[in-house]
Amino acid sequence: ALHTNATSSIRRIDSDWTKYYLNDPIIHTPLVQMDSLMLDIWAHKKIKDYEMTRTEYYNISIILRQALIYAVDKRILTESPFKNVRIRTKMLRKVRKKDDNTQVYLNDEQKLLEQEAWKDFYSDTSCTAPLAVILDFQTGLRIGELVALKWSDIKGNYMQVRRMEVRHEEQNDDNTWKKAVLVLVDHVKTDAGYRKVYLTQTAKDLLKEVRKSYMRNGLSSEFIFINKQGQRIHKYAIDKRIRKYCKYIGISSKSLHKIRKTYISTLIDAGVNINTIRSLAGH
């Protein structure tokens, strides 16, 4: 927990402990009695019993691998026996690649989705959340970055990305977990995430429409996208809206992350330099 700000990762590790370790005899085995053969059998049995993918196995093995590294640091062991365990990759369940057309919005789908968002906005212009959906087709922001945008982030032809909303989880003294909350943090997902995103004319027009909405309804906020109470919107509100629009226009439910993929695909199709795309996407 000291090595990460991602509290959801700690929650996942805690859940993996309960599911895969708590009732497993291995947790009662003294560390000095563990050897590579024992761990090889343990790992392959887990993979077989739970039909694990590569990611699932990597996640659950973190607990044992890092415990053994910790034991080396504490000089209980001279080296970790896990380092000699070789997983037969054929044992790991393959994840079927999803069809390409499910990973982006097709041109006609984007048009219909944007029409639905405009209709939603004009039904109540005091809520600017629908326009966030349309803006993302122009900027490709992560959902946590989108809902954290402030007016001060707009600098001429560019939008600065420097904060995001994250899911924060906290553990009680008895090891149970408190209800997760969404909080704003002054950092982004990775160092590459700090970036300037070019604003197209469509994006600028959208932001002008948001400002008109503020003036029309007597609103005031440092954040660009707000609800009808004048409060910053959260990512779940955006996600719920997009899925509602998908249902209304009769397509399969797709998330905002698919808009981000659509943005990147559009830049690739337009022949934009791949390094420029990487920079704009925060990769």
C-alpha positions as CSV (number, residue, x, y, z in Angstrom):
1,A,0.0,0.0,0.0
2,L,3.0,2.3,0.5
3,H,4.1,1.7,-3.0
4,T,1.0,2.8,-4.8
5,N,-1.7,5.4,-4.9
6,A,-4.1,3.0,-6.6
7,T,-6.2,1.9,-3.7
8,S,-8.3,-0.3,-6.0
9,S,-5.1,-2.4,-6.6
10,I,-4.8,-3.1,-2.8
11,R,-8.5,-4.0,-2.8
12,R,-8.0,-6.5,-5.6
13,I,-5.0,-8.1,-3.9
14,D,-7.0,-8.4,-0.7
15,S,-9.8,-10.1,-2.6
16,D,-7.3,-12.5,-4.2
17,W,-5.9,-13.3,-0.8
18,T,-9.4,-14.3,0.4
19,K,-10.3,-16.2,-2.7
20,Y,-7.1,-18.1,-3.5
21,Y,-5.0,-18.2,-0.3
22,L,-7.1,-18.1,2.9
23,N,-8.1,-21.7,2.7
24,D,-5.0,-23.0,1.0
25,P,-2.5,-25.1,3.0
26,I,0.4,-23.3,1.5
27,I,-0.1,-20.3,3.9
28,H,0.8,-22.6,6.8
29,T,4.1,-23.8,5.2
30,P,7.2,-22.2,6.7
31,L,8.9,-20.1,4.0
32,V,12.2,-21.9,4.5
33,Q,10.6,-25.2,3.5
34,M,9.3,-23.8,0.2
35,D,11.2,-24.9,-2.9
36,S,10.7,-24.4,-6.6
37,L,9.0,-27.8,-7.2
38,M,6.4,-27.1,-4.5
39,L,5.7,-23.7,-5.9
40,D,5.6,-25.1,-9.5
41,I,2.9,-27.6,-8.4
42,W,1.0,-25.0,-6.5
43,A,1.0,-22.5,-9.4
44,H,0.0,-25.0,-12.1
45,K,-2.7,-26.5,-9.9
46,K,-4.2,-23.0,-9.3
47,I,-4.1,-22.3,-13.1
48,K,-5.9,-25.6,-13.8
49,D,-8.5,-25.4,-11.0
50,Y,-9.5,-21.9,-11.9
51,E,-8.9,-22.0,-15.6
52,M,-6.8,-18.8,-15.3
53,T,-5.8,-16.3,-18.0
54,R,-2.3,-14.9,-18.0
55,T,-3.5,-11.7,-16.2
56,E,-5.4,-13.7,-13.6
57,Y,-2.4,-15.8,-12.8
58,Y,0.0,-12.9,-12.7
59,N,-2.4,-11.0,-10.3
60,I,-2.8,-13.9,-7.8
61,S,0.9,-14.9,-7.8
62,I,1.9,-11.3,-6.8
63,I,1.1,-12.2,-3.1
64,L,3.4,-15.2,-2.9
65,R,6.1,-13.8,-5.2
66,Q,6.4,-10.6,-3.3
67,A,6.1,-12.3,0.1
68,L,9.2,-14.4,-0.8
69,I,11.1,-11.3,-2.0
70,Y,10.2,-9.7,1.3
71,A,11.6,-12.7,3.1
72,V,14.9,-12.3,1.1
73,D,15.0,-8.6,2.1
74,K,14.5,-9.6,5.7
75,R,17.3,-12.2,5.3
76,I,15.0,-15.1,6.2
77,L,15.8,-16.6,2.7
78,T,18.9,-16.2,0.6
79,E,16.9,-16.2,-2.6
80,S,13.3,-16.6,-3.7
81,P,12.4,-20.1,-4.9
82,F,9.7,-18.6,-7.1
83,K,12.3,-17.2,-9.5
84,N,12.9,-20.7,-10.9
85,V,9.2,-21.4,-11.5
86,R,8.4,-21.6,-15.2
87,I,4.7,-21.5,-16.2
88,R,3.7,-23.5,-19.2
89,T,1.8,-20.8,-21.2
90,K,-0.3,-23.3,-23.0
91,M,-2.0,-24.0,-19.7
92,L,-3.3,-20.5,-19.5
93,R,-6.7,-19.8,-20.9
94,K,-6.7,-17.7,-24.0
95,V,-8.9,-14.6,-24.1
96,R,-10.8,-14.4,-27.4
97,K,-10.1,-11.1,-29.1
98,K,-13.2,-9.1,-29.5
99,D,-14.5,-8.1,-32.9
100,D,-13.0,-4.8,-34.1
101,N,-16.5,-3.2,-34.7
102,T,-17.3,-3.7,-31.0
103,Q,-14.2,-1.7,-29.9
104,V,-15.1,1.6,-31.7
105,Y,-18.1,3.6,-32.7
106,L,-18.8,3.3,-36.4
107,N,-19.4,6.5,-38.3
108,D,-23.2,6.2,-38.4
109,E,-23.2,5.1,-34.7
110,Q,-21.1,8.2,-33.7
111,K,-23.5,10.5,-35.6
112,L,-26.6,9.0,-33.9
113,L,-25.0,9.1,-30.5
114,E,-24.1,12.7,-30.9
115,Q,-27.6,13.5,-32.0
116,E,-29.0,11.8,-28.9
117,A,-26.6,13.8,-26.7
118,W,-27.6,17.1,-28.2
119,K,-31.3,16.1,-27.7
120,D,-30.6,15.3,-24.1
121,F,-28.7,18.6,-23.6
122,Y,-31.5,20.8,-25.1
123,S,-34.1,19.1,-22.8
124,D,-32.3,20.7,-19.9
125,T,-29.4,23.1,-20.7
126,S,-28.5,23.5,-17.0
127,C,-26.8,20.1,-17.2
128,T,-23.8,20.2,-19.5
129,A,-22.9,16.5,-19.0
130,P,-24.3,15.4,-22.4
131,L,-21.8,17.7,-24.2
132,A,-18.9,15.9,-22.4
133,V,-19.8,12.8,-24.5
134,I,-19.6,14.8,-27.7
135,L,-16.4,16.5,-26.7
136,D,-14.6,13.2,-26.1
137,F,-15.0,12.3,-29.8
138,Q,-12.8,15.4,-30.4
139,T,-10.3,14.9,-27.6
140,G,-10.1,11.2,-26.7
141,L,-9.7,11.8,-22.9
142,R,-10.0,9.1,-20.4
143,I,-13.3,9.3,-18.5
144,G,-11.6,10.3,-15.2
145,E,-9.8,13.1,-17.1
146,L,-12.9,14.3,-18.8
147,V,-14.9,14.9,-15.7
148,A,-12.0,16.7,-14.0
149,L,-11.7,19.4,-16.6
150,K,-11.6,23.0,-15.4
151,W,-12.1,26.2,-17.4
152,S,-8.5,27.1,-16.5
153,D,-7.3,24.1,-18.5
154,I,-8.3,25.7,-21.7
155,K,-5.3,27.6,-23.2
156,G,-6.0,28.9,-26.7
157,N,-6.1,26.1,-29.2
158,Y,-5.2,23.5,-26.5
159,M,-6.6,21.8,-23.5
160,Q,-4.2,20.8,-20.7
161,V,-4.7,17.4,-19.0
162,R,-3.3,17.4,-15.5
163,R,-5.8,15.8,-13.0
164,M,-8.3,13.0,-12.9
165,E,-11.1,11.4,-10.9
166,V,-10.2,8.1,-9.3
167,R,-12.0,5.5,-7.2
168,H,-10.7,5.6,-3.7
169,E,-11.0,2.6,-1.3
170,E,-10.2,2.5,2.3
171,Q,-9.8,-0.4,4.7
172,N,-11.1,-0.5,8.2
173,D,-9.1,-1.8,11.2
174,D,-10.9,-5.1,11.1
175,N,-9.8,-5.6,7.4
176,T,-13.3,-4.9,6.0
177,W,-13.6,-2.2,3.3
178,K,-15.4,1.1,3.5
179,K,-17.7,2.0,0.6
180,A,-15.6,3.3,-2.3
181,V,-15.7,7.0,-3.1
182,L,-14.8,9.0,-6.2
183,V,-12.2,11.7,-5.5
184,L,-10.2,14.2,-7.6
185,V,-6.4,13.9,-7.6
186,D,-3.8,16.3,-8.9
187,H,-2.1,13.7,-11.1
188,V,-2.9,11.6,-14.1
189,K,-2.6,7.9,-14.9
190,T,1.0,8.0,-16.0
191,D,3.7,10.6,-16.7
192,A,2.7,10.5,-20.4
193,G,-0.8,11.4,-19.3
194,Y,0.3,15.0,-18.6
195,R,-0.3,16.5,-22.0
196,K,-1.8,19.2,-24.2
197,V,-4.7,18.1,-26.5
198,Y,-5.4,20.1,-29.6
199,L,-8.9,21.6,-29.8
200,T,-10.6,21.2,-33.1
201,Q,-13.1,23.8,-34.3
202,T,-15.9,21.4,-33.3
203,A,-14.4,21.2,-29.8
204,K,-14.2,25.0,-29.5
205,D,-17.8,25.3,-30.6
206,L,-18.9,22.8,-28.0
207,L,-17.1,24.7,-25.2
208,K,-18.7,28.0,-26.4
209,E,-22.1,26.2,-26.1
210,V,-21.3,25.2,-22.6
211,R,-20.4,28.8,-21.7
212,K,-23.7,30.0,-23.2
213,S,-25.4,27.4,-21.0
214,Y,-23.7,28.9,-17.9
215,M,-24.8,32.4,-18.8
216,R,-28.3,31.3,-19.8
217,N,-28.9,29.5,-16.5
218,G,-26.9,31.7,-14.2
219,L,-24.4,29.0,-13.4
220,S,-20.9,29.3,-11.9
221,S,-18.3,26.6,-11.5
222,E,-14.6,26.1,-12.0
223,F,-15.4,22.8,-13.7
224,I,-16.6,22.6,-17.3
225,F,-19.1,19.7,-17.0
226,I,-21.7,20.0,-14.2
227,N,-25.1,18.6,-13.3
228,K,-28.3,20.6,-12.9
229,Q,-27.4,21.2,-9.3
230,G,-24.2,23.0,-10.5
231,Q,-22.0,20.2,-9.1
232,R,-19.1,18.5,-11.0
233,I,-20.3,15.4,-12.7
234,H,-18.8,12.0,-11.8
235,K,-17.6,9.4,-14.3
236,Y,-20.5,7.0,-13.4
237,A,-22.9,9.7,-14.6
238,I,-21.2,9.9,-17.9
239,D,-21.0,6.1,-18.3
240,K,-24.7,5.8,-17.5
241,R,-25.6,8.4,-20.1
242,I,-23.6,6.8,-22.9
243,R,-25.1,3.4,-22.3
244,K,-28.6,5.1,-22.3
245,Y,-27.8,6.7,-25.6
246,C,-26.7,3.4,-27.1
247,K,-29.9,1.8,-26.0
248,Y,-32.0,4.6,-27.5
249,I,-30.3,4.4,-30.9
250,G,-30.4,0.6,-31.0
251,I,-26.8,-0.4,-30.8
252,S,-24.9,-2.7,-28.4
253,S,-23.8,-1.0,-25.1
254,K,-20.4,0.7,-25.5
255,S,-18.4,2.6,-22.9
256,L,-16.7,6.0,-23.1
257,H,-13.4,4.1,-23.5
258,K,-14.7,3.0,-26.9
259,I,-15.0,6.8,-27.8
260,R,-11.3,7.1,-26.8
261,K,-10.5,4.2,-29.1
262,T,-12.6,5.8,-31.9
263,Y,-10.6,9.1,-31.5
264,I,-7.3,7.3,-31.8
265,S,-8.5,5.2,-34.8
266,T,-9.7,8.4,-36.5
267,L,-6.3,10.0,-36.1
268,I,-4.6,6.8,-37.5
269,D,-7.0,6.7,-40.5
270,A,-6.2,10.4,-41.1
271,G,-2.5,9.6,-41.5
272,V,-1.4,11.5,-38.4
273,N,2.1,10.6,-37.2
274,I,2.0,7.8,-34.7
275,N,4.2,9.7,-32.2
276,T,1.8,12.7,-32.3
277,I,-1.1,10.3,-31.7
278,R,0.7,8.7,-28.8
279,S,1.3,12.1,-27.3
280,L,-2.3,13.3,-27.8
281,A,-3.6,10.1,-26.2
282,G,-1.3,10.2,-23.2
283,H,0.4,6.9,-24.0
